[in-house]
Amino acid sequence: MTKYDAIVIGAGHNGLTNAAYLARSGLKVLVVERMPWIGGAAVSREIEKGWMYSNCSYVCSLLRPELFRDLELARHGLQVVPYGGGVSITSNGDILGNYTDEQVQRREFARHNPRDADAYHRYSTDVMRQCKFIRPLLLRSPPDPTSFKPRDLKEMIFLGKALEKFGEQFIYDTLRFYSMSIADFLNEYFESDTIKCHLSGSGIIGSAMGVYSPGTAYVLLHHYMGDVDGSIGAWGFARGGMGAVSKAIASALKSFGGEIVVDAPVKQVIVKGGRVAGVATENGTEYYADVVVSNLDPRRTYTKIFDPKDLPPAIVEKAKNWKIRGSSGKLNIALDGLPEFPALGKDNPLAYGDLHFLDSLEKMERAYDDWKNGTWSKEPYLDLLIPSMTDPTMAPPGKHFMSVFVQYVPPFIHGREWTDADREGFKNTVLDQIGRYSPNFKSLVRHVECRTPRELEAEVGLTEGNIFQGELTMDQLLFNRPFPGYAQYRGPVRGFYMCGSGTHPGGGVMAAPGANAAREILMDLGRPNIVPEGWSDD
């Protein structure tokens, strides 16, 4: 019998990151993955021959630069290419471009509303202040506000000093910001509906909330707090698709002596004498270790892979009530050529970024109304990208790959499971919307991979298709993520830990939860901390 020091369940990027740091510390580590491939939601697959699809996650920004450098991911093959541009197209053929140069952006806003151009600097400054406040907290464990342990008191003092540094008014603004809707937040700065629509998308991506829902202002911040090459809020493409992120972390893990086993779905965590002893897979293989780490979401972890008698009843109940409603879908499209968008004209550099079709906040809210009524949005919010324009490795010469993220898509259709006919209807809704803005688009479509919450759960293990492993609402953040008393990555059974996006600081391909969990495990094992805790310039 081979015994390991630690077993990590799930080879998503957080599980791989957690395992890499444990292995780097000298532990004998095994990652067990249920699928034939690694990566979880950060995966690249050749589904149509010659085209490399980023099946789920599709852009890179949130990956913590401290971890990127510390694990030497560039040496392991990861290259992130910043993308410029981005544009919103309205139904009347007007556009609102997104530019990295602040003065150019100001002129673009002025074209829509001169007063909004004056407000843009104030808006950017306020959002960046919030980013500057939260970024140092990403690679730290959240303190337990009910605890008087020295470490928790130290972290509370750290948090207090971070707030104090920005001043008294900032504290008031922050408390208010976290509870605001993205629509209300933007209304305080801008008049143009086009501008507000353009900026509001980041507040609803991945959330089961609309633009007028309290808490969506924070979701915007969550998407802004990453960076590419030091440019906060910028986004980039991982060359070769998002699977390149997982591949690089896995390479680092193996360089430290870690092992990965695929096609090994975990059936149960083995518990003996009140502590973990290993895992049993569905094929009957058992692997043993004194430390077991779950990269699965909290609901799946505590209701699927544990015998209920091994857990406190309260934990099982909390897991069942964990808010994890899916709201997103994804289309990956192989194209025989480059779509034309008349509103942009030919060879417009804005097309190298993300494209949206927007008109009003009210229209975006109606899309959310469809979700609440149990069906996909008839006029959905789309985050459309053509990565092959920047990364030619993703499609054959002269061909292109299009990624379309869709909001809103419910986990169930009127309370029942999705059918293939439902998926076809959803797919056609999205294709029709793109076709209204690009006359030649449909003629170029070679293959469409359509993913509803049904596919996201079945293939990736995202319960109800929730891309963040749990909603980013105030009752599920910081010391409440996943549950009060269990927010520092430790589970209710000795030797058991969690490292997925269902823990602090939440979803997105940032690797912070995996790294933070590794720090706690090493602390409990009495080993030196080798996990970075952020940079002073944040």
TIDOZA-902351 format. One line per 3 residues: for each residue x, y, z of C-alpha. Coordinates in nm, 3 decimals, decimal comma. Example, Ala and Ser with C-alpha at 12.3 -4.5 7.8 and 13.67 -1.06 7.14 Angstrom:
REM TIDOZA-902351
1,230 -0,450 0,780; 1,367 -0,106 0,714
//
This chain:
REM TIDOZA-902351
0,000 0,000 0,000; 0,135 0,340 -0,106; 0,066 0,614 0,144
0,091 0,983 0,064; 0,134 1,282 0,290; -0,152 1,465 0,119
-0,420 1,386 -0,138; -0,592 1,663 -0,336; -0,933 1,589 -0,488
-0,975 1,761 -0,824; -0,714 1,879 -1,075; -0,863 2,220 -1,137
-0,617 2,507 -1,121; -0,673 2,560 -0,746; -0,620 2,192 -0,668
-0,303 2,190 -0,877; -0,176 2,507 -0,706; -0,244 2,363 -0,362
-0,065 2,040 -0,452; 0,230 2,227 -0,606; 0,301 2,417 -0,284
0,258 2,108 -0,067; 0,493 1,912 -0,290; 0,741 2,199 -0,299
0,755 2,186 0,082; 0,871 1,826 0,061; 0,541 1,640 0,105
0,450 1,334 -0,100; 0,139 1,458 -0,283; -0,120 1,295 -0,510
-0,391 1,472 -0,710; -0,690 1,257 -0,811; -0,904 1,380 -1,100
-1,231 1,226 -1,219; -1,196 1,334 -1,585; -0,945 1,197 -1,838
-0,781 1,542 -1,848; -0,670 1,804 -1,598; -0,774 2,167 -1,559
-1,135 2,166 -1,440; -1,285 2,484 -1,585; -0,944 2,604 -1,708
-0,893 2,360 -1,993; -0,814 2,366 -2,367; -0,948 2,088 -2,586
-0,938 2,015 -2,958; -1,305 1,930 -3,012; -1,314 2,031 -3,379
-0,994 1,916 -3,550; -0,750 2,204 -3,579; -0,936 2,431 -3,337
-0,829 2,463 -2,974; -1,125 2,551 -2,752; -1,108 2,724 -2,413
-1,408 2,524 -2,304; -1,513 2,722 -1,995; -1,293 3,003 -1,860
-1,164 3,205 -2,151; -0,954 3,504 -2,038; -0,678 3,550 -1,785
-0,632 3,837 -1,541; -0,713 3,724 -1,190; -0,420 3,479 -1,168
-0,215 3,625 -0,885; 0,116 3,760 -1,017; 0,291 3,659 -0,695
0,205 3,294 -0,766; 0,285 3,326 -1,136; 0,639 3,434 -1,052
0,690 3,217 -0,745; 0,597 2,895 -0,929; 0,790 3,014 -1,237
0,491 2,946 -1,460; 0,656 3,123 -1,754; 0,937 2,866 -1,738
0,668 2,598 -1,746; 0,525 2,737 -2,067; 0,258 2,988 -1,962
0,242 3,302 -2,173; -0,032 3,560 -2,114; -0,083 3,803 -2,401
-0,267 4,128 -2,309; -0,549 4,215 -2,539; -0,648 4,566 -2,626
-0,967 4,715 -2,750; -1,315 4,599 -2,672; -1,641 4,755 -2,779
-2,013 4,771 -2,714; -2,242 4,792 -3,017; -2,592 4,932 -2,987
-2,893 4,826 -3,192; -2,889 5,158 -3,381; -2,535 5,091 -3,505
-2,348 5,321 -3,268; -2,046 5,196 -3,073; -1,866 5,268 -2,749
-1,501 5,170 -2,767; -1,282 5,062 -2,479; -0,930 5,206 -2,486
-0,631 5,164 -2,256; -0,526 5,527 -2,302; -0,724 5,731 -2,050
-0,735 6,045 -2,266; -0,861 5,852 -2,569; -1,121 5,685 -2,348
-1,226 6,024 -2,215; -1,281 6,154 -2,568; -1,487 5,846 -2,652
-1,707 5,904 -2,347; -1,737 6,272 -2,439; -1,878 6,170 -2,776
-2,169 6,011 -2,590; -2,198 6,261 -2,306; -1,953 6,542 -2,219
-2,041 6,533 -1,850; -1,973 6,159 -1,839; -1,625 6,225 -1,976
-1,560 6,448 -1,677; -1,694 6,176 -1,445; -1,479 5,899 -1,591
-1,160 5,992 -1,405; -1,348 6,012 -1,074; -1,508 5,672 -1,141
-1,176 5,509 -1,234; -1,004 5,655 -0,928; -1,274 5,532 -0,690
-1,279 5,179 -0,837; -0,898 5,156 -0,829; -0,898 5,263 -0,463
-1,130 4,971 -0,388; -0,899 4,740 -0,586; -0,596 4,869 -0,398
-0,772 4,795 -0,070; -0,879 4,439 -0,151; -0,578 4,309 -0,346
-0,353 4,262 -0,037; -0,631 4,052 0,121; -0,641 3,796 -0,162
-0,341 3,594 -0,048; -0,431 3,602 0,321; -0,666 3,385 0,523
-0,976 3,574 0,639; -0,982 3,636 1,015; -1,255 3,490 1,234
-1,419 3,800 1,388; -1,551 3,590 1,680; -1,207 3,456 1,770
-0,959 3,595 2,021; -0,672 3,384 1,892; -0,357 3,592 1,840
-0,348 3,521 1,467; -0,711 3,628 1,413; -0,655 3,943 1,617
-0,344 4,015 1,411; -0,541 3,976 1,086; -0,820 4,200 1,216
-0,560 4,464 1,298; -0,413 4,424 0,948; -0,760 4,475 0,799
-0,823 4,778 1,021; -0,493 4,939 0,925; -0,564 4,876 0,557
-0,893 5,063 0,593; -0,741 5,339 0,805; -0,474 5,404 0,541
-0,744 5,518 0,298; -0,921 5,744 0,545; -1,253 5,768 0,725
-1,461 5,857 0,419; -1,328 5,551 0,238; -1,460 5,326 0,517
-1,810 5,469 0,472; -1,782 5,441 0,095; -1,660 5,082 0,115
-1,939 4,961 0,340; -2,188 5,127 0,110; -2,018 4,999 -0,206
-2,034 4,635 -0,099; -2,411 4,652 -0,061; -2,491 4,853 -0,377
-2,619 4,737 -0,713; -2,397 4,803 -1,011; -2,673 5,016 -1,166
-2,700 5,239 -0,858; -2,323 5,267 -0,837; -2,287 5,374 -1,200
-2,583 5,612 -1,174; -2,378 5,814 -0,927; -2,122 5,887 -1,199
-2,278 5,867 -1,545; -2,584 5,979 -1,741; -2,543 5,787 -2,069
-2,722 5,451 -2,068; -2,473 5,321 -2,324; -2,180 5,399 -2,094
-2,354 5,248 -1,793; -2,436 4,931 -1,989; -2,079 4,910 -2,114
-1,939 4,919 -1,761; -2,207 4,711 -1,588; -2,133 4,376 -1,752
-1,855 4,292 -1,505; -2,108 4,332 -1,224; -2,331 4,047 -1,343
-2,094 3,793 -1,500; -2,134 3,462 -1,320; -2,388 3,600 -1,073
-2,751 3,503 -1,022; -2,829 3,872 -0,992; -2,938 4,155 -1,220
-2,793 4,501 -1,266; -3,033 4,638 -1,004; -2,959 4,363 -0,748
-2,777 4,474 -0,429; -2,423 4,334 -0,418; -2,345 4,346 -0,789
-2,113 4,644 -0,741; -1,878 4,407 -0,556; -1,897 4,154 -0,840
-1,763 4,426 -1,071; -1,476 4,481 -0,828; -1,405 4,106 -0,820
-1,343 4,115 -1,196; -1,132 4,430 -1,178; -0,886 4,328 -0,908
-0,656 4,125 -1,134; -0,386 4,248 -1,368; -0,172 4,161 -1,667
0,191 4,277 -1,656; 0,110 4,512 -1,369; -0,182 4,682 -1,541
-0,464 4,650 -1,285; -0,798 4,563 -1,438; -0,645 4,453 -1,769
-0,720 4,114 -1,927; -0,522 3,882 -2,150; -0,526 3,556 -2,341
-0,331 3,254 -2,225; -0,149 3,140 -2,538; -0,300 2,807 -2,638
-0,618 2,867 -2,439; -0,687 2,860 -2,067; -0,570 2,501 -2,045
-0,220 2,646 -2,068; -0,266 2,783 -1,713; -0,351 2,440 -1,572
-0,079 2,272 -1,779; 0,187 2,510 -1,645; 0,083 2,464 -1,282
0,074 2,085 -1,332; 0,424 2,101 -1,478; 0,543 2,292 -1,170
0,375 2,034 -0,946; 0,549 1,745 -1,123; 0,884 1,925 -1,102
0,842 1,917 -0,722; 0,770 1,543 -0,727; 0,389 1,557 -0,717
0,173 1,297 -0,891; -0,155 1,322 -1,082; -0,399 1,038 -1,149
-0,682 1,097 -1,399; -0,996 0,894 -1,465; -1,024 0,851 -1,088
-1,354 0,995 -0,958; -1,359 1,000 -0,578; -1,649 0,807 -0,428
-1,580 0,877 -0,062; -1,338 1,038 0,179; -1,219 0,767 0,418
-1,256 0,869 0,783; -1,115 0,661 1,071; -1,121 0,756 1,437
-1,251 1,106 1,369; -0,985 1,204 1,117; -0,929 1,151 0,744
-0,732 0,850 0,628; -0,754 0,881 0,249; -0,998 0,849 -0,041
-1,175 0,568 -0,221; -1,239 0,601 -0,595; -1,537 0,468 -0,786
-1,324 0,196 -0,947; -1,242 0,054 -0,603; -0,889 0,193 -0,563
-0,802 0,341 -0,226; -0,532 0,599 -0,165; -0,419 0,680 0,188
-0,296 1,003 0,348; -0,330 1,196 0,673; -0,426 1,511 0,483
-0,709 1,526 0,227; -0,790 1,847 0,039; -1,106 1,906 -0,165
-1,105 2,132 -0,470; -1,477 2,060 -0,516; -1,746 2,312 -0,429
-1,882 2,308 -0,071; -2,215 2,147 -0,160; -2,058 1,867 -0,364
-1,788 1,815 -0,101; -2,016 1,768 0,199; -2,313 1,598 0,031
-2,143 1,373 -0,229; -1,807 1,242 -0,108; -1,859 1,207 0,267
-2,059 0,954 0,465; -2,304 1,182 0,654; -2,226 1,005 0,981
-1,867 1,133 0,956; -1,983 1,496 0,953; -2,160 1,726 1,200
-2,527 1,749 1,087; -2,502 2,128 1,081; -2,233 2,115 0,810
-2,445 1,897 0,585; -2,736 2,137 0,627; -2,515 2,440 0,551
-2,385 2,267 0,239; -2,736 2,192 0,116; -2,828 2,561 0,166
-2,509 2,696 0,005; -2,616 2,947 -0,263; -2,479 2,807 -0,586
-2,739 2,890 -0,850; -2,596 2,879 -1,200; -2,661 3,170 -1,433
-2,415 3,129 -1,719; -2,370 2,942 -2,045; -2,095 2,920 -2,304
-2,071 2,874 -2,679; -1,739 2,781 -2,840; -1,757 2,833 -3,215
-1,522 2,722 -3,492; -1,536 2,968 -3,783; -1,423 2,933 -4,144
-1,333 3,301 -4,155; -1,349 3,631 -3,971; -1,697 3,771 -3,901
-1,769 4,124 -4,017; -1,935 4,378 -3,790; -2,053 4,674 -4,001
-2,071 4,902 -3,697; -1,695 4,859 -3,652; -1,586 4,880 -4,013
-1,293 4,684 -4,150; -0,973 4,616 -3,956; -1,090 4,799 -3,644
-0,847 4,726 -3,356; -1,141 4,731 -3,112; -1,238 4,389 -3,250
-0,931 4,238 -3,084; -1,099 4,273 -2,747; -1,437 4,176 -2,608
-1,757 4,261 -2,796; -2,099 4,327 -2,643; -2,440 4,413 -2,783
-2,600 4,659 -2,543; -2,873 4,924 -2,531; -3,006 4,991 -2,183
-2,987 4,878 -1,822; -3,358 4,802 -1,839; -3,295 4,560 -2,127
-3,023 4,389 -1,924; -3,259 4,360 -1,629; -3,524 4,200 -1,852
-3,265 3,939 -1,944; -3,241 3,864 -1,572; -3,621 3,848 -1,551
-3,614 3,559 -1,801; -3,372 3,373 -1,574; -3,597 3,430 -1,273
-3,887 3,293 -1,476; -3,693 2,972 -1,539; -3,567 3,011 -1,895
-3,268 3,146 -2,082; -3,260 3,515 -2,169; -3,425 3,596 -2,501
-3,193 3,898 -2,536; -2,893 3,776 -2,337; -2,585 3,964 -2,231
-2,294 3,832 -2,438; -1,923 3,861 -2,372; -1,785 3,773 -2,715
-1,418 3,728 -2,803; -1,224 3,603 -3,104; -0,899 3,489 -2,935
-0,753 3,357 -3,262; -0,706 3,718 -3,381; -0,444 3,753 -3,105
-0,340 3,389 -3,064; -0,318 3,215 -3,404; -0,242 2,879 -3,236
-0,613 2,838 -3,155; -0,732 2,785 -3,516; -0,596 2,674 -3,856
-0,457 2,943 -4,088; -0,733 3,169 -4,217; -0,983 3,024 -3,967
-1,096 3,159 -3,631; -1,222 3,056 -3,289; -1,500 3,252 -3,117
-1,575 3,234 -2,745; -1,919 3,351 -2,633; -2,000 3,380 -2,263
-2,375 3,412 -2,204; -2,572 3,564 -1,920; -2,840 3,446 -1,817
-2,888 3,073 -1,836; -3,076 2,898 -1,552; -2,968 2,564 -1,398
-3,320 2,428 -1,459; -3,585 2,506 -1,717; -3,909 2,588 -1,534
-3,791 2,365 -1,250; -3,703 2,062 -1,464; -3,381 1,932 -1,615
-3,250 2,068 -1,943; -3,329 1,869 -2,258; -3,132 1,857 -2,582
-3,415 2,054 -2,743; -3,376 2,325 -2,476; -3,003 2,342 -2,545
-3,067 2,375 -2,918; -3,313 2,658 -2,855; -3,064 2,838 -2,632
-2,786 2,793 -2,889; -3,001 2,936 -3,168; -3,098 3,236 -2,953
-2,731 3,326 -2,914; -2,640 3,263 -3,278; -2,936 3,473 -3,393
-2,830 3,763 -3,173; -2,475 3,760 -3,309; -2,614 3,731 -3,663
-2,812 4,053 -3,622; -2,486 4,243 -3,577; -2,270 4,041 -3,817
-2,436 3,962 -4,155; -2,179 3,700 -4,260; -2,142 3,531 -3,921
-2,380 3,235 -3,966; -2,231 3,144 -4,304; -1,891 3,105 -4,134
-2,004 2,875 -3,852; -1,836 2,536 -3,885; -1,896 2,386 -3,540
-2,065 2,497 -3,218; -2,000 2,352 -2,875; -2,287 2,465 -2,654
-2,259 2,444 -2,276; -2,554 2,504 -2,047; -2,538 2,463 -1,668
-2,623 2,096 -1,733; -2,297 2,042 -1,923; -2,096 2,257 -1,681
-2,208 2,037 -1,392; -2,176 1,703 -1,573; -1,836 1,768 -1,734
-1,663 2,017 -1,506; -1,826 1,937 -1,172; -1,964 2,289 -1,124
-2,283 2,233 -0,925; -2,580 2,391 -1,105; -2,325 2,537 -1,347
-2,212 2,807 -1,104; -1,873 2,923 -1,234; -1,762 3,061 -0,894
-1,847 2,747 -0,688; -2,090 2,965 -0,496; -2,240 3,310 -0,533
-2,034 3,618 -0,447; -2,282 3,775 -0,208; -2,194 3,941 0,122
-2,319 3,642 0,321; -2,075 3,420 0,127; -1,757 3,630 0,132
-1,451 3,657 0,360; -1,514 3,482 0,695; -1,848 3,356 0,564
-1,694 3,163 0,274; -1,791 2,886 0,269; -1,938 2,887 0,621
-1,878 3,082 0,943; -1,621 2,897 1,150; -1,482 2,712 0,847
-1,350 3,001 0,638; -0,981 2,929 0,700; -0,977 2,628 0,466
-1,010 2,367 0,744; -1,303 2,127 0,740; -1,499 1,975 1,029
-1,293 1,652 1,021; -0,930 1,650 1,138; -0,691 1,648 0,847
-0,952 1,765 0,596; -0,922 2,094 0,407; -1,084 2,282 0,119
-0,901 2,476 -0,151; -1,156 2,554 -0,427; -1,328 2,872 -0,538
-1,593 2,809 -0,274; -1,337 2,941 -0,025; -1,185 3,289 0,013
-1,136 3,494 -0,204; -1,378 3,326 -0,443; -1,408 3,233 -0,809
-1,214 3,306 -1,121; -0,879 3,166 -1,234; -0,669 3,332 -0,963
-0,514 3,030 -0,777; -0,537 3,222 -0,448; -0,770 2,974 -0,270
-0,537 2,686 -0,350; -0,229 2,874 -0,231; -0,398 3,002 0,086
-0,514 2,653 0,178; -0,160 2,521 0,132; -0,034 2,785 0,376
-0,282 2,668 0,642; -0,197 2,302 0,588; 0,177 2,368 0,619
0,113 2,569 0,936; -0,084 2,279 1,088; 0,194 2,035 0,995
0,455 2,257 1,159; 0,633 2,324 0,830; 0,775 2,658 0,715
0,543 2,882 0,516; 0,658 2,896 0,152; 0,343 3,060 0,010
0,364 3,430 -0,086; 0,134 3,670 0,095; 0,118 3,952 -0,153
0,340 4,242 -0,245; 0,395 4,555 -0,045; 0,320 4,778 -0,342
-0,040 4,657 -0,341
//
